[in-house]
Amino acid sequence: MYAAPPRATPGVTTSKAMVVSAHPEASRIGVEILRRGGNAYDAAVAVQFALAVALPAAGNIGGGGFLLYRAADGQEGALDFRETAPAAATRDMYLDQQGQVITDLSTLGHLAAGVPGTVAGMEALHKKRGKLPWATLVQPAVDLAAKGLALTQKEATGLTSNQAGFRKYNGSAPLAYLRPAGARPWQQGDVIRYPDLARTLERIRDQGRAGFYEGPTADFIVAEMQRGRGIITKQDLQAYQPKWRTPLHGQYRGYDVLTFPPPSSGGVALLQLLQMLEPCDLRAAGWHSPAAVHLITEAQRRVYADRATFLGDPDFGRVPTARLLDKGYTRQRMATTRPHRATASKDMAAGTGLPGYESDQTTHYSIVDAQGNAVSCTTTLNGGYGSKVVVAGAGFLLNNEMDDFSAKPGVPNSYGLVGGVANAIAPGKRMLSSMTPAILLQNNQLKMVVGTPGGSTIITSVLQAILHVVDYDMPMQQAVAAPRLHHQWLPDQIDVEENALLPMTIDSLRQRGYILKPRSAWGRIDAIRVLPDGRLESGADPRGDDSAQGY
């Protein structure tokens, strides 16, 4: 007898439309837009800008992301508004004279920031798919910033724990997030107002992308770069362009899985994992049984080894996506799995026969509107509160996304992920990401919208949410809340959330050669499932302040 997933409070169920995001205010605003006649794409724009105010750790206009959509008429799209390396970036910019990585240089401070893509991405989405006026979608975020909002306990704890970083990497300009010297820490219920951010959002409301990449906001960004010896210029800002890409498709047990292509590694990795696991009877093995954990872990180990070697920005070199997703190739990878013994990661290289490459804190929201249009969007600053740099005069945090490049091939980044030359730094290049927005269909009908933050754990968290529903028949909320496991090739260990495994399972896995590492909770999955009767069932992750709302 093996573990059963803990019971979860039932999710919200609605009949027509739903928004699931990382903050109640953002979800509320998204639903308001839908009620006013907006579609899922309008709601996505409004939610994105609301999160820039309500969720400073990850919601952003100073970062970037990936948005996947599937329209009610079957049209689909993948919008890449990932950050890019500034023109002055160089391959070895984070190495010392001995060729060693300089601690914190790619994660903290001005040099860690890539050129932000969020505002340009939202404008591109609105121009292609939006319905309501742009100003209508941005105004709720303006109001939120001007009036302020009360902190939750999690937000108060997060801001308090980052006070030293805010002091170190910011000048003497007023900083909304910073407590005065000697003042008590932030507490639940404290109200923060963001006057500088409100004015920045007003410029975006009135001028679109020009309100961010040109004029006063661009001046503020460049002045901030000069103050902290960063390298983003006005030319970098004006040159930034989001990109429409072609979604990836895969299959799993009768479902069509729609997900994001490179420079996300998440879509390729998710589809590889599903292909490797489809021949396995996970249901019969049992949830988090030794046999099931063994199979899933061995698939993850092989996929993350491939990720480190082959994946990068497709605009800067050849990414062998089709070969990585060839079913013969994934079968060959899993054929090396031993039935009752862990494979040592040091003995597990990337797959062979593929061409070489030539050249946490994130958040997610899922939306389905009354017409059946679906949006799955993952957006990020990378680390919590990004680089810790707030643009003076503009009031928003800058990302520390440059750490997602390989500062040095073979050296882990802040998430422990190892990369190679495929993900080396180059001017204008998009850094590799683990973000994995996904949409599942069955018989051409929408069935699930899912995604999560979590750095390197994003891919495995999305995988488990899908397995929990498809293989283990869990309701969406239980699928999201269930304890998770994670393996990413290096370091060679299974990360284990509390209550994820029974003691007898732990003993069995250790006998098989696995190293288990207990870890605090990770990820914030926000998902929507379409029930057989057409109603929408939510999964809002209890690990955060996530909220599902709809009508």
N, C-alpha and C positions, 0 to 999 in steps of 0.2 A: 504494500500500500504506500503510495507516494503522496506528496503534498497536493492539496486542492487550493486554488487561488482564493485569497480572502474575499468574503462577501463585500460588495461595495454598495454605497447608497445609490439607488437608481438614478440614472441621468435624466435630464430634462427631455421631454418628448413634446414635439410640436407638430402641427398639421401642415404648415405651409413653408416657413422659412426659418433659418437658424444661423446664428453667429456664435462661434466658440473661440475665445481669445484669452490672453493671459491676464486681462484686467477687466473687472466688471464695467468700468466706465467706457472702455473701448467697445466691449460687446454691446452695451446699451446704445452707444452712438451708431454702431453699425446697424442695429435693428431699427433705430429711428429713420435712418436713410432708406432702408427697405420699405418701411411703412409709408414713407413720403413718395413712393413710386420709383425709387432707385433700384438698380439691379445689383447682382453680386459684385460686379466690378466697381460700381460706385461705393458700395459698402466697404470694399477692400481699401479703397483710397481713404475713406473716412476713418476706418479702424487703424490704418497705418499711421496717420498723423495724430490720432488720439493716443496711440501707444507711445509716440515720441514725447508726449507730455506725461502720461500716467505711469509709464514703465521705464524710468531712466536707466535701469541696469541693462536694458536690451532694446526696447522700442526706440526708434531712431529716425532722424533725418541726417545723421552724421555717419551712417553706415551703408548697408546695401542688402541685397537678398535675391531670392528666386521666387517667382510666382507662376504657378501652374493653373490652367483653367480648362474646363470642359463645359461647353455651352449646351443648352437644352437641345439645340438642333444638330449636335454631334461635332461642331467645330471645336478645335482645341488649340492651345498655344502654351508656350513656355517663355516667360519674360525674364531675362537675365539682367538684373541691375546690381550685380556684384561690383564691389569696389575694384579699382585698378591701381597698379603701381605708378607713382608719379614719374614724370619724364626724367627726373634726375636720379631715379633709383638705379642701383647697380647690383650685380649678382652677389658681391661680397660685402655689402654695406653694413652687415651686422657682425663682421669678423674683425678680430684684432690683427696686429702685425704678424702674429704667429699662426694665423688662420683659424683661431678658435672663436666660437660664438661668444659675443659679449653679453653677459647676463642682463636681462630686462630691456635691452635696447630695442628689440622687436615687439615688446609687449607693453611697455610703459613710456609715456611721454610722446612728444610731437613726431618723432621719427618713425613711430609705430603705425601711423595713420596712412591708409590708402585713400585715394580720391573717392568721396562718397557718391553713391549711386541712387539712393532712395528717392529723392525728389524727382529726378529725371525719369526714373522707372514708373513712378505713380502718374506722371504726366503722360508718358507713353501709353500706359494702360487706359487712362481716361480717354485719350484721343482715339484709341482703337475700339474700345468696348463700352465706354461710359455713356450715361443717359442724362443724368442731372447736371446742372452747371457746376464747373470746377469750384467756384467760390462757395457753393452750398456744401460741398464735401469737406472743405478745409476749415470753414467757420467754426464747427463744433470744437475742434482742437484749439483754435484761437481763444474761444470762450473758456475752455478748460484751463489753459495756461494763465489767462488773465485772472480768473476767479480763484484758481488753485483747487487742490483736492486733498483730502485727508489721507494720511499714510496708513497702510495696513501694517500689521506687526512684522511681516516678512520684509516689507520695504523699509521700515524704520531700522530693522536690524542690519539690512544690507547697506544703507547709507551710513549708519554709525560705524560699521566695520571698515568703511572706505574713506573715513575722514583724513587719515594721514596721507593717503595717496592724493586726495584732492588738494591738500595744502602743499604737497611737494611739487606737483606738476602744474599748478596754476598761480598766476600773479596776484596782484593786490586788488584786482577788479572784484566787485561784489559777485558772490557765487551762491545761487539759491540753495544748493545742496549742502553747503558748508555751515556748520554750527560755529558761533563765535567762540573764541578761546575762553575756556572756563565754564561755558554753558553746559547744561545737562545734555545727554545724548538725545537723538531723535526718539520719539515715542509714538506708539500707535495713536492715531487720532490727530496728530500734529498736521496742520495745513501748510502746504508749500505753495507759494505763488511764483510764477515764472514770467516776469514782465519782459525781459530781453527775448525769451523764446516766443512770447506772444507777438512781439513786434516782428520777429523773423517769420513767423507763420503768417502774419498779415501780408508781408511782402510776397510770400509764396502764394497766398490766396489771390492777390491782386495781379501778379505778374507771372505765375507759373514757374517753370524752371529758372527763368531769368531772375526771379526774386531770390534765388539761392546761389546760382553759379555766376551771377553778375551783380553789379551794384554794391550797396552797402554790405550785404551778407558776405559776398566774395572778398570785399575789403577786410572785413573782420577776420575771415579765415586766414588770409595771407598775412595780416598783421600778427595773428596768433602763431603762425608758422615761423615768422621772423623772430618773434620773442623767444620761442623755444627751440630754435634751430631745426625746424622741420623743413620739408622740401616741396610741399604742395604749392603750386603757383597759380596765378590767374589763368594762365594758358592751360594748365591741367584741368581746372574747373570748367572752362569753356569748351574744352575738347571732349569732355566725358559724354559717352553715348551708351544708353542701354541697348540690349540686343534681343531680338526675337529669335528663338531657337526652336528646333523641332523636338517635341516630346518623345521620349522612349516608350516603347510598348513591350510588355512581357505577359506571360500567362501563369496562373497558379490555380490549380484545381477548379477550372471552369471560369475563373475571373480574368478579365483583361486588366492589367496593372499599368496605369499611365504614370510616368514619373519624369524626373528632370535629367537632361543630358549633361555632359561636361560643359563648363568647368566644375559642375557638381560631380563629385565621386559617388554621391549617394544613390543616384538612380541606377547607375551601372552596378554598384555593389548590391543594392536591394534585389535587382533582377537576377544577378548571379546567385545570390543566396536562395531565392525562391526556386530557381531551377535545380540547384543542388539538393534542396530538401523535398521537392515534389515527389520523388520516388520513395521517400521514407514515410512510414505510417506513424506519424507523430501522435495522432489521436490514440492509437492502440498502445503506444509506449507510455503515454500519460504525461500530464503537464509537469514539467520540471523533474521528471524521473531521471535516473542516471543515464538511461539509454537516449532519451530525448536531448538532454543537455550535452551529451557526448556528440551526437550528430550535429546539433546546431553550432556547437563550439568549433568543431573541425571545419565546418563550412565557413564560419566567420574567420578563422585563422587563415584559410587559403585566400579568401576574398580581400582581406586587409593586406596580405602580402602583395597581391596584384595591384591594389590601390597605390601602394608605396612606390611601385615601379613604373606603371604605365600611364597613370592619369595626370592630366594637367589641362591648361587652357588650349582648346582645339584651334584657336586662332594663331597660336605660336608654335604649333608642331602637330605631328600626327598622333592621334589617340586611337588605339585599335579597338574601338567600341564594339563593332560587329563581331570581331574575333573573340573578345572577352565574353560576349553574350551568345556565342555559338554553343548549342547544347552538347555537341560532341566535346568541346573544350571543357565545359563545366563538369561533365561526367568523368572526363579524364582526371580532373583535379580531385574529385571526390573518391576516385578509385584507389587513391593512395591512403585512404583512411583505414585504420586498423579497428576491428570490431570492439575491442574492449581495452584499448590503450591510447592514451593521448599521444599526438604527434608533437615532438619538440619543435618549437618555433625556430630555433637555431638551425634545424635541419630542413625547414620548410621555406624554400625560396619562392619567388614569383613563378608563374607558369612559363613554359618554354614554347618556342615556335611562334612567338608574337613579334611583330616589328618593334624596334626601339623607338622611343620618343625623339623627335628631331627638333629640336630647339632647346564661454559656454553660456560670451553670453549671447544667446540667441532667443528669438521668440517665434511663435507660430500662430496663425489663425486660419480657421476653416469656415467657409461660408457656403450656404446653399440658399438661393432665393426661391420665390414662389413659382417661378417659371421653370425651375430645375437647373439653372446655371450654377456651376460649382467652382469655387476658388480655393486653392490650397497654397498658402504663402508662408515661407520661412524667411525671416529677416533678422539681421544681426549687427552687433558691434564687435563680435568675437568674444573677448573676455567680459566679465561683469563690469559695467560702466566703461567698457572700451579701454582707451589709453589713459583714462582718468583726466584727460584734458578737456576742459569746457572752453569753447570759443568765446573769448571776452567780447561783450557787446551783443552777441548773438544767442547765447544761453543754451547751446546744445553740446552734447558730448561727442567727441571724435572717436572713431573706431580704432582698434589696434589689430587690424586685419592683416597687416604685413607679416605677422607671425604665422599666418597660414601658408606662406611660401616656405620652401626649404631653405633656411638660412645657410645651411651646409648639408649636402647630401649625406644621409645616414644618421644625422643628429636629430633627436626628437624635438618637437615643438612643445608648447605649453600643455597640450593634451596628450603628450607622449607619442604622437604620431610621427612616424619616420617617413621622409620623402626622398625623392631622387632628383636627377637633373630635369625630369619632366616638369617639375614644379619649382624650378629655380627662378629667382627674381629677374625680371626684365621690364624696362619701361613700357607702360601701357598695358601690361599683362594682367589678367585676372588670376588671383590666387585660387588654388584648389580648395574646395569646400566639401563638407560632409552633409550639407543640408539636403533633405530628402522629402520634399513635398510630393504627395502621391494621391491618386484618385483611382478607385476600383470600380469597374463596370462588370455587369453580368448580362449577357444577351443584349448588349448595347444600352442597358439601363444603369443609371447611376446607383451605386451601392455603398460607397464609403469615400470620405474625404479625410485625410490624415497627414500629420506631420508633427515635428517636435523640435525644440532646441536641445542642446546637450553636447556640442562639440563632437568629438570622435564617437560618442555613444548614440548620435542621432540615428545612424543607419540601423543599428541593432534594436533600438527602441521602436522604430517604425516597423521593422520586421516582426517584433514580438506582438505589437498591437494587431497586425494582420493575422498572425498565427493564432492569437487568442480568439479572434472572431471566427476565422475560417476553419481552423482545425479543432478548436476546443469549445466552440458554440457559446462563448461568453457574450453577454450584453456589452454594448460599447463602453459604458462607464466602468464596468469590471475589467474589461480588456485594457483600459488605460491605467486603472489604479493598481493592477496586479504587480507584485514585486518583479524586478527585472534583473537580468544577467547580461554580462558584456565581456567579449574577448576581441582584441584588435591586433592579433599577431605578436606585436611587441608593445609593452612588456608581456612576457608569456605567463598570463594569469587570467583567471575568470574573476571579474568584479562582481560582487554579490550584494544586492540590497538586503536589508533586514527582512527576515521571514520569507526569503525567497526559496530556501531549501530546508528540508528536514535533516536532522542529524544523521540518519542512516544514508541519505543521499550524499551528504558531504563526505562521509566515510567512504562510500563507494567511489566517488569521483577522485578522491585522494589516492585510493588504491589503483586507479587507472592512470595515475601520474599527473593529475591536474593540481595546479596551485590555486587556491581560492583566497581572494582578498575581500574582506568585508568593506563596504563603502557606504557613505551616506547617500541618500536618495538623489537621483539624477533625472534630468529630462522633465519636460512639461508637455505631454502629448495633448493636443486639442483635436478632436475628431468628431465627425458626424457620420452616422450610419442610416441608410434608408431602409426602413422595415418593409416586410412583404406587403403591408397594406398602404405603403406610400408615406407613412408618417416618418418624421426625422427624430432620431435618437442620439443624444449627445454623449460625448466622453470628454469631460473637462478635468484635467489632471489635478488631483488633490494635493500634489507636491507643491503647488504654487497657489496663487490667488485666482486661478483660472475660472472663467465664468461662461456658461452657456445660456443664451437668451434667444427668444424667437417668438413666433406667433403661429 
